[in-house]
Amino acid sequence: MTAAAHETSIRWDENPPCYRCGSGDTGATSILDGRANVEALRAYGGDNATAGNLDGFAAAKYCDNLTGVHGHDDWYLPAGGPNGSSSEINLIWLMVQAEGIIDGLGSNSNWYWTSSERSNNDARLQRFSDGNQNFYTKLNPTLVRCVRR
């Protein structure tokens, strides 16, 4: 798994058209497979989302739209699971810690979205200073780190 070297702060959902999309029924609930979560979001056609694209899902769309980064165009938003899990975002955190890239930043600026949705209001994120995972309101801008396999 490779993480994109650049990152951005973005909402998980866009408002409009898709704030509170899905009521948690988008199917983006895998804690291990972010690519499957993104495909579930792409297929979702309820509320104000349009099936067949990622309009309304800003964080996933950002990663999906990356082209030519490190010579690749198959980037996606990683999945997240419980603390200590083998979720994609946690594996990235473990690699980052092993390489000493982040040295306990200690502020909210180092929380990263995952593609794992809990409800129409919240999605999972992970803090890279200590590996803690939690849920956060989708409309709050938070960092995104895109990955590829």
Protein Blocks (a to p, Z undefined) as FASTA:
>chain_A
ZZdfbdcdddfbdcdfkeoihjlpnopabfkbmmlmmmmmmmpcghjbcehiaehilmlm
mmmmpghighiakbccdddddehiabfklmmmmmmmmnomagokopaklcccdfbdfblm
bccdddfklopacdddfklccddddddZZ
